[in-house]
Amino acid sequence: MKIICIEGNYSSSESALGLITEPVFFLKPESSVLRNSLPFFIPDHTQQIIPRCNIVLNICRLGKNIRKKFSNIYYDEIGIGIDMEAADLLEKCKAASLPWESAKAYDNSSPIGNFIPVKEIKDIGNIPFSIFKNNLCIASENTSKLIHDFGDIIEHVTKFMTIKTGDLIFTGSPPLKETVRINDHIDCFIGDKKMLSFNVK
């Protein structure tokens, strides 16, 4: 399986300013996945981790060159995932025009929570979600504010690569500068339903 991540994709991002007109995506390997509310250990190679909260699509069938109007049949569950961005490394990578893997795709950099069947969600275009650090909300957003919606993302990504059952799509995260430290606790919600909870070590 692979994780396909959309960079930004909410207001105040570069795409919102018209600097990027199509979804920008990068990949994370299976080794980046952290499940079952296991603790996240801050790696030695970074001093600045920003927890970027995403609505996640669980891909349920094989597809390539998918048209937007058919995109909804390619995912069957929606959940929460976090891109634990090593922001200090990412800044260096961008400044040197280098790939982002060291900042984005390292082991256990993608905590993933529970999923909800799509059929149980009234409106996928209106999903409120939020992330809390030590019981304080540090970011909240709604999929109604997506610059590129789920259909746009699937249509664009599948121009370049095949999606397969079990793949995950992180659909974008709201702007955030808050970092995490050892002994912090993270909770993520869709509406008022807790979807993900873990400690930082």
Secondary structure, DSSP 8 states (H G I E B T S, - for coil): --EEEE---STTSTTTTTS--S--EEEE-GGGEE-TT--B---TT-S-EEEEEEEEEEE-S-BSS--GGGGGGGEEEEEEEEEEEEHHHHHHHHHTT--SHHHHSSTT-EEEEEEEEGGG-S-TTS-EEEEEETTEEEEEEEGGG-SS-HHHHHHHHTTTS-B-TT-EEE---------B-TT-EEEEEETTEEEEEEEB-
